[in-house]
């Protein structure tokens, strides 16, 4: 009887162990990763698995180009699709919602104050993380796509203050031009650098519904708000604001011009930040200010141009609770602090940036993002790409003086009409 009892216990133990193994959940996560971010991800995954021995994680890692071109599509169409997948904010999120691939995370975000741990501007309509007010993307990285970087020593030399209004900016531009320095350099060979900035300007002047309708080809561009925005570009051109080689310089050459003190301002994103040892002039100093207020009566009067990226829970996953648990763990302040330490960039999680050893210029960006009342993503991430590119071309015509604001908008509407409805 004793041997039988021992045998029964052994069989029961084996069955329990087998059941535990059978019950273990495997989470599949598809994403792109660079060297530094991959190390952080590996560490986060290992720590999560220690806390949740019933969950194992399989990473499906791609290079950025492979992921965007074929990797994600292949994974989503496979017989074993990922439970969680990396995605860029904006139009890709909206597309995934329409195809039924993205799971609505609004309820999960409302649990345990998860939503409140992120920068508030990330949940506004133009941020690209939401669709019709529902949250679908958990942001793990966010950056400012346009801020006005300026040469602090040159501003001081000319007794200029950072502008608070558009009229102040025009005053500064005229003073800089009179000094013989190019006021604003833009490397616009690919057209999106100016396009990003003019889209932020337009988003402050065009009612949100009309702005969205225009970029979705459900309404015209030639309306008062866009006319105002393009007129501001013309005013800058007429004041001698822009470098004459705008159309032939790429963004890197534009930034180099700025760092060589050949221009006072460069309206570009967070990626301009360079450590002191990467700037040819060791005495060069710079800072940033957001696009000044144009009209203080509009709802987006002080919005920030920015975009993010993060992770979506697959709506077809059988392990949604486990997927949400992992994303909560991944976006904890502790784990986001590890990401900051590895990459040197700020985090969309507010507490992670507090006390972090950030580059002073990255800290400026973090502060700008943390205090943003609303976030507007560039058109080439939020709307069909052919529409965005056509809009960028129209803006380039005005900035170069090749077309008047009205002629450029007429050209824009006519061109989009001839193209037909765009979906990607």
C-alpha positions as CSV (number, residue, x, y, z in Angstrom):
1,X,0.0,0.0,0.0
2,X,2.8,2.4,0.8
3,X,4.5,1.7,-2.5
4,X,1.2,2.3,-4.3
5,X,0.7,5.6,-2.4
6,X,4.2,6.7,-3.4
7,X,3.5,5.8,-7.0
8,X,0.2,7.6,-6.9
9,X,1.9,10.7,-5.5
10,X,4.7,10.5,-8.2
11,X,2.1,10.1,-11.0
12,X,0.1,13.1,-9.6
13,X,3.2,15.2,-9.4
14,X,4.1,14.3,-13.0
15,X,0.6,15.1,-14.1
16,X,0.7,18.4,-12.2
17,X,4.1,19.3,-13.8
18,X,2.8,18.4,-17.2
19,X,-0.4,20.4,-16.7
20,X,1.8,23.4,-15.7
21,X,3.8,23.0,-18.8
22,X,0.7,22.6,-21.0
23,X,-0.8,25.7,-19.3
24,X,2.2,27.9,-19.9
25,X,1.3,30.9,-22.1
26,X,3.6,31.8,-25.0
27,X,3.5,35.5,-26.0
28,X,4.8,36.2,-29.4
29,X,6.1,39.8,-29.9
30,X,7.0,41.1,-33.3
31,X,9.2,44.2,-33.4
32,X,12.1,46.1,-34.9
33,X,15.2,46.9,-32.8
34,X,18.6,48.5,-32.9
35,X,21.5,47.2,-30.9
36,X,20.9,49.3,-27.8
37,X,17.1,48.9,-27.7
38,X,17.4,45.2,-28.3
39,X,19.5,44.8,-25.2
40,X,16.9,46.6,-23.1
41,X,14.1,44.6,-24.6
42,X,15.9,41.3,-23.8
43,X,16.4,42.5,-20.2
44,X,12.7,43.5,-19.8
45,X,11.6,40.2,-21.2
46,X,13.8,38.2,-18.9
47,X,12.6,40.2,-15.8
48,X,9.0,39.7,-16.8
49,X,9.4,36.0,-17.3
50,X,10.9,35.7,-13.8
51,X,7.9,37.5,-12.3
52,X,5.5,35.4,-14.5
53,X,6.9,31.8,-14.7
54,X,3.6,30.8,-16.4
55,X,4.3,33.1,-19.4
56,X,7.1,32.7,-21.9
57,X,8.0,35.3,-24.5
58,X,9.1,34.6,-28.0
59,X,10.6,37.7,-29.8
60,X,10.3,38.0,-33.5
61,X,13.0,40.7,-34.2
62,X,13.6,42.5,-37.6
63,X,15.6,45.3,-38.9
64,X,13.6,48.5,-39.4
65,X,13.5,48.3,-43.2
66,X,12.6,44.6,-43.2
67,X,9.9,45.0,-40.6
68,X,8.3,47.9,-42.4
69,X,8.5,46.4,-45.8
70,X,7.5,42.8,-45.3
71,X,8.2,41.6,-41.8
72,X,5.1,42.7,-40.0
73,X,2.7,41.8,-42.9
74,X,4.2,38.3,-43.1
75,X,3.9,37.8,-39.4
76,X,0.3,39.0,-39.2
77,X,-0.7,36.7,-42.1
78,X,1.1,33.7,-40.7
79,X,-0.6,30.7,-38.9
80,X,1.0,31.9,-35.7
81,X,0.6,35.6,-35.7
82,X,2.1,37.8,-32.9
83,X,0.1,38.6,-29.8
84,X,1.8,42.0,-29.6
85,X,3.4,43.9,-32.5
86,X,5.4,47.1,-32.9
87,X,3.7,49.9,-34.9
88,X,4.2,53.5,-35.8
89,X,1.6,56.0,-34.5
90,X,-0.7,57.7,-37.0
91,X,-2.1,56.3,-40.2
92,X,-0.8,52.7,-39.6
93,X,-2.8,52.5,-36.4
94,X,-5.9,53.8,-38.1
95,X,-5.4,51.2,-40.8
96,X,-5.0,48.4,-38.3
97,X,-8.2,49.5,-36.5
98,X,-10.1,49.4,-39.8
99,X,-8.8,45.9,-40.6
100,X,-9.8,44.6,-37.2
101,X,-6.2,43.9,-36.2
102,X,-5.8,46.4,-33.3
103,X,-7.3,45.7,-30.0
104,X,-9.1,48.5,-28.1
105,X,-7.0,49.3,-25.0
106,X,-9.1,52.1,-23.6
107,X,-10.4,49.9,-20.8
108,X,-7.0,48.6,-19.9
109,X,-5.5,52.1,-19.9
110,X,-8.2,53.2,-17.4
111,X,-7.2,50.5,-15.0
112,X,-4.7,51.3,-12.1
113,X,-4.1,54.8,-13.6
114,X,-2.0,53.4,-16.4
115,X,-3.1,56.1,-18.8
116,X,-2.1,58.9,-16.4
117,X,1.5,57.7,-16.3
118,X,2.0,58.9,-19.9
119,X,2.4,62.4,-21.3
120,X,-1.1,63.8,-21.7
121,X,-0.6,65.1,-25.2
122,X,-0.3,61.4,-26.4
123,X,-4.0,60.9,-26.1
124,X,-5.2,63.9,-28.2
125,X,-6.8,63.4,-31.5
126,X,-3.8,64.2,-33.7
127,X,-1.3,62.1,-31.7
128,X,-1.8,58.9,-33.8
129,X,-2.3,56.6,-30.8
130,X,-6.1,56.9,-30.8
131,X,-9.0,56.4,-33.3
132,X,-12.3,58.0,-32.5
133,X,-11.3,58.6,-29.0
134,X,-10.3,55.0,-28.3
135,X,-6.7,54.0,-27.5
136,X,-5.0,51.3,-29.6
137,X,-1.3,52.0,-29.3
138,X,0.8,51.8,-26.2
139,X,3.6,54.4,-26.8
140,X,7.1,53.3,-25.9
141,X,9.0,56.1,-27.8
142,X,7.9,59.6,-28.7
143,X,9.7,62.5,-30.2
144,X,9.2,66.1,-31.3
145,X,9.2,66.3,-35.1
146,X,9.5,70.0,-35.3
147,X,10.9,72.5,-32.8
148,X,12.8,75.7,-33.7
149,X,16.5,75.1,-32.7
150,X,18.3,78.4,-32.5
151,X,21.9,79.7,-32.1
152,X,21.9,81.2,-28.6
153,X,25.1,83.2,-29.0
154,X,23.8,84.8,-32.2
155,X,20.5,85.7,-30.6
156,X,22.4,87.3,-27.7
157,X,24.7,89.1,-30.0
158,X,21.7,90.6,-31.9
159,X,19.8,91.3,-28.6
160,X,17.0,89.0,-29.6
161,X,14.6,87.3,-27.3
162,X,13.0,83.9,-28.1
163,X,9.7,84.8,-29.8
164,X,6.4,84.2,-28.0
165,X,4.2,85.2,-31.0
166,X,4.4,84.9,-34.8
167,X,4.9,88.7,-35.0
168,X,7.9,88.3,-32.6
169,X,9.3,85.7,-34.9
170,X,9.0,87.9,-38.0
171,X,10.7,90.7,-36.1
172,X,13.6,88.4,-35.2
173,X,13.8,87.1,-38.8
174,X,14.1,90.6,-40.2
175,X,16.8,91.5,-37.7
176,X,18.8,88.3,-38.5
177,X,18.5,88.9,-42.2
178,X,19.8,92.5,-41.8
179,X,22.8,91.1,-40.0
180,X,23.8,89.1,-43.1
181,X,23.0,85.7,-41.6
182,X,20.4,83.3,-43.0
183,X,17.5,83.4,-40.5
184,X,16.1,79.9,-41.1
185,X,17.9,77.0,-42.8
186,X,15.8,74.1,-44.1
187,X,17.3,71.1,-45.9
188,X,14.2,70.4,-47.9
189,X,15.5,68.2,-50.7
190,X,13.0,65.5,-49.6
191,X,10.4,68.1,-48.8
192,X,9.2,66.7,-45.4
193,X,11.3,69.0,-43.2
194,X,9.4,72.1,-44.4
195,X,6.3,69.9,-44.8
196,X,6.4,68.9,-41.1
197,X,6.6,72.6,-40.0
198,X,3.9,74.0,-42.2
199,X,1.6,71.2,-41.2
200,X,2.1,72.2,-37.5
201,X,1.3,75.8,-38.5
202,X,-1.7,74.8,-40.5
203,X,-3.0,72.5,-37.7
204,X,-3.2,75.6,-35.5
205,X,-5.2,77.6,-38.0
206,X,-7.5,75.0,-39.7
207,X,-10.5,73.6,-37.7
208,X,-9.6,70.0,-36.8
209,X,-12.5,68.5,-38.8
210,X,-11.6,70.5,-41.9
211,X,-7.9,69.6,-41.5
212,X,-8.6,65.9,-41.3
213,X,-11.1,66.2,-44.2
214,X,-8.5,67.8,-46.5
215,X,-5.8,65.2,-45.8
216,X,-8.3,62.4,-46.2
217,X,-9.5,63.9,-49.5
218,X,-13.0,64.5,-48.2
219,X,-12.7,68.3,-48.4
220,X,-10.6,71.0,-50.1
221,X,-7.3,72.5,-49.1
222,X,-8.2,75.9,-50.4
223,X,-10.0,77.1,-47.3
224,X,-9.1,80.1,-45.0
225,X,-7.0,78.2,-42.5
226,X,-4.7,76.7,-45.1
227,X,-4.6,80.1,-47.0
228,X,-3.5,81.8,-43.8
229,X,-0.8,79.1,-43.2
230,X,0.6,79.4,-46.7
231,X,0.5,83.2,-46.5
232,X,2.8,83.0,-43.4
233,X,5.2,81.0,-45.6
234,X,5.1,83.7,-48.2
235,X,5.7,86.4,-45.6
236,X,8.8,84.5,-44.4
237,X,10.0,84.1,-48.0
238,X,9.5,87.8,-48.7
239,X,11.4,88.7,-45.5
240,X,14.4,86.7,-46.8
241,X,14.0,84.0,-44.1
242,X,15.1,80.9,-46.0
243,X,18.4,79.6,-47.5
244,X,18.3,79.9,-51.3
245,X,19.5,76.3,-51.7
246,X,16.6,74.9,-49.7
247,X,15.5,72.6,-52.5
248,X,18.9,71.0,-53.0
249,X,20.1,70.5,-49.4
250,X,19.0,67.4,-47.5
251,X,18.2,67.5,-43.8
252,X,21.7,66.6,-42.7
253,X,23.3,69.3,-44.8
254,X,20.7,71.8,-43.4
255,X,21.7,70.8,-39.8
256,X,25.4,71.1,-40.7
257,X,24.7,74.7,-42.0
258,X,23.1,75.4,-38.6
259,X,26.0,74.0,-36.6
260,X,28.5,76.0,-38.7
261,X,26.7,79.2,-37.5
262,X,25.7,80.0,-41.1
263,X,22.0,80.1,-40.1
264,X,20.3,81.2,-36.9
265,X,17.3,78.8,-36.8
266,X,16.7,75.2,-38.0
267,X,13.1,74.0,-37.6
268,X,13.7,70.2,-37.4
269,X,13.1,67.4,-34.9
270,X,14.7,65.9,-31.8
271,X,17.4,64.1,-33.9
272,X,19.3,67.4,-34.4
273,X,20.7,67.0,-30.9
274,X,24.4,66.4,-30.9
275,X,26.9,66.0,-28.1
276,X,29.5,68.7,-27.8
277,X,32.2,66.5,-29.1
278,X,30.3,66.1,-32.4
279,X,30.0,69.8,-33.1
280,X,32.9,71.3,-35.0
281,X,32.9,74.5,-33.0
282,X,33.3,73.7,-29.3
283,X,31.9,77.1,-28.3
284,X,28.7,76.5,-30.3
285,X,25.6,76.7,-28.1
286,X,22.0,76.1,-29.0
287,X,18.5,75.7,-27.6
288,X,15.0,75.4,-28.8
289,X,11.5,77.0,-28.7
290,X,8.2,75.7,-30.0
291,X,6.6,77.4,-33.0
292,X,5.3,80.7,-31.5
293,X,1.6,81.3,-31.1
294,X,-0.1,82.5,-34.2
295,X,-3.7,82.9,-33.1
296,X,-4.4,82.5,-29.4
297,X,-8.1,81.9,-30.0
298,X,-7.7,78.5,-31.7
299,X,-8.0,75.1,-30.0
300,X,-4.5,74.0,-31.0
301,X,-2.8,77.4,-30.5
302,X,0.3,75.9,-28.8
303,X,0.3,72.3,-30.0
304,X,3.5,70.3,-30.4
305,X,4.5,68.5,-33.6
306,X,5.4,65.1,-32.6
307,X,4.9,61.4,-33.3
308,X,5.4,58.2,-31.5
309,X,5.8,54.5,-31.9
310,X,4.9,51.6,-29.7
311,X,3.0,48.4,-29.5
312,X,-0.4,47.1,-30.4
313,X,-2.2,44.1,-28.9
314,X,-3.4,41.8,-31.7
315,X,-7.2,41.8,-31.6
316,X,-7.1,38.1,-32.6
317,X,-4.7,37.1,-29.8
318,X,-5.9,34.5,-27.3
319,X,-3.7,35.9,-24.6
320,X,-4.8,39.6,-24.4
321,X,-4.6,39.7,-20.6
322,X,-1.0,38.5,-20.6
323,X,-0.1,40.9,-23.5
324,X,-1.5,43.8,-21.6
325,X,0.3,42.7,-18.4
326,X,3.6,42.7,-20.4
327,X,3.0,46.1,-21.9
328,X,2.2,47.6,-18.4
329,X,5.5,46.1,-17.2
330,X,7.4,47.4,-20.2
331,X,6.1,50.9,-19.7
332,X,6.8,51.1,-16.0
333,X,9.0,54.0,-14.9
334,X,11.7,51.6,-13.9
335,X,11.9,49.9,-17.3
336,X,11.6,53.1,-19.2
337,X,14.5,54.5,-17.2
338,X,16.6,51.6,-18.5
339,X,15.6,52.6,-22.0
340,X,16.6,56.2,-21.4
341,X,20.0,55.1,-20.1
342,X,20.6,52.9,-23.1
343,X,19.4,55.2,-25.9
344,X,19.9,58.7,-24.4
345,X,16.4,59.7,-25.5
346,X,13.4,60.8,-23.4
347,X,10.5,58.6,-22.6
348,X,6.7,59.0,-23.1
349,X,6.3,57.9,-19.4
350,X,6.5,61.1,-17.4
351,X,8.1,59.6,-14.2
352,X,10.9,57.9,-16.2
353,X,12.3,61.3,-17.2
354,X,12.4,62.7,-13.7
355,X,16.0,62.5,-12.4
356,X,17.2,60.8,-15.6
357,X,20.7,61.7,-16.8
358,X,19.5,63.3,-20.0
359,X,21.5,65.4,-22.3
360,X,20.3,69.0,-21.6
361,X,18.8,69.4,-25.0
362,X,17.0,66.0,-24.7
363,X,15.7,67.3,-21.4
364,X,14.3,70.4,-23.1
365,X,12.5,68.1,-25.5
366,X,11.1,66.0,-22.6
367,X,9.9,69.1,-20.9
368,X,8.2,70.3,-24.1
369,X,6.5,66.9,-24.5
370,X,5.5,66.6,-20.9
371,X,3.8,70.0,-20.9
372,X,2.2,69.7,-24.4
373,X,-1.6,70.4,-24.3
374,X,-1.9,68.5,-27.6
375,X,0.2,66.6,-30.0
376,X,-0.1,66.7,-33.8
377,X,1.7,64.1,-35.9
378,X,3.1,65.0,-39.3
379,X,0.8,64.2,-42.3
380,X,3.2,61.6,-43.7
381,X,2.6,59.4,-40.6
382,X,-1.1,60.3,-40.1
383,X,-2.6,60.3,-43.6
384,X,-2.1,58.6,-47.0
385,X,1.5,59.3,-48.1
386,X,0.7,60.5,-51.6
387,X,-1.5,63.2,-50.1
388,X,1.1,64.3,-47.6
389,X,3.8,64.5,-50.3
390,X,1.6,66.6,-52.6
391,X,0.9,68.9,-49.7
392,X,4.6,69.2,-49.0
393,X,5.3,70.1,-52.7
394,X,2.7,72.8,-52.6
395,X,4.3,74.3,-49.5
396,X,7.7,74.1,-51.2
397,X,6.3,76.1,-54.1
398,X,5.3,78.9,-51.7
399,X,8.5,78.9,-49.7
400,X,10.6,79.2,-52.8
401,X,8.4,82.0,-54.3
402,X,7.5,79.8,-57.3
403,X,3.7,80.0,-56.6
404,X,1.5,82.3,-54.6
405,X,-0.5,80.8,-51.7
406,X,-3.7,80.6,-53.7
407,X,-2.0,79.2,-56.8
408,X,-0.3,76.6,-54.7
409,X,-3.6,75.5,-53.1
410,X,-5.4,75.5,-56.4
411,X,-2.6,73.2,-57.8
412,X,-2.8,71.0,-54.7
413,X,-6.6,70.5,-54.9
414,X,-6.4,69.9,-58.7
415,X,-3.5,67.4,-58.4
416,X,-5.2,65.4,-55.7
417,X,-8.4,65.3,-57.7
418,X,-6.6,63.9,-60.7
419,X,-4.9,61.3,-58.5
420,X,-8.2,59.9,-57.1
421,X,-8.8,58.7,-53.6
422,X,-5.6,57.5,-51.9
423,X,-5.5,54.8,-49.3
424,X,-1.8,54.3,-48.5
